[in-house]
Amino acid sequence: MNRRLNLALLAVALNLVSIARLCAGPPFLTDDPEPVDYQHWEAYLFTLGDLSGGNNIEGPAVEMNYGVLPDTQLHLIVPMTTTGGSGVPTVSGLGDTEFGIKYRFVHETNGWPQIGIFPLVELPTGNASRGLGNGQTWFQLPLWLQKSWGPWTTYGGAGEVLNFAPGQRSHPYGGWLVQRDFGKRLTLGGELFAQGRDTDSDQGFAALNFGGSCNLNDHFSLLFSAGHSVAGERHTLWYFGLYWTW
């Protein structure tokens, strides 16, 4: 009985980790196709959470992006991860490491959105036996679009997660976001994001998420968001981060 309970708790923890790691477009779950400018850097110091029958917190975590070529961005996330709650012992440690390449192959015009791909590989650097990682390498393969009109910007798309670790399922995901600039300092927006079943016992979920950014100057910003599921599994989501660019 104890062995079955431990396996069930481990599956829950792995599920929570995979959901949290879909937060690819800070501070939202939906991403955009726009890469970092050529030979420029972005850095994020952030924490994010997912409350769903237990607690999963990813942070402190560091994200680095570099414009290695025109229209091409290298991407890396190295997180600390904490899981527990609802009868599950709390454990903390290094989580899985994320590496990706964003490539924009269509630029925005008056009648056409910009379009890009952002394949990601999740490397199993976290200890799966402690619920801090997936246990095997897994992949995300999304396509993103974006269009702007004055202070308004909308972007979104969809993709597929390929995950063949024990207890995990490959599944689709996608989202769409609308945001507005309020002057040069404040941007606010909201998104609808959904994903399919990522474990044999999961139902998938759809969530509404709201947040934005406060630009303190041309190089430094505060990012924030919070949301809740509106269908499927119950999730309460949040993100807070510090952003630098140079």
Buried (B, 14 or more C-beta within 10 A) or exposed (E): EEEEEBEEBBBBBBBBBBBBBBBBBBBBBBBBBBBBEEEEEBBBBBBBBBBBBBBBBBBEBBBBBBBEEEBBBBBEBBBBBBBBBEEBEEBEBBBBBBBBBBBBEEEBEEEEBBBBBBBBBBBBBBBBEBBBBBBBBBBBEBBBBBBBEEEEBBBBBBBBBEBEBEBBBBBBBBBBBBBBBEEEEEBBBBBBBBBBBBBEEBEBBBBBBBBBBEBEEEEEBBBBBBBBBEEBBEBBBBBBBEBEBE
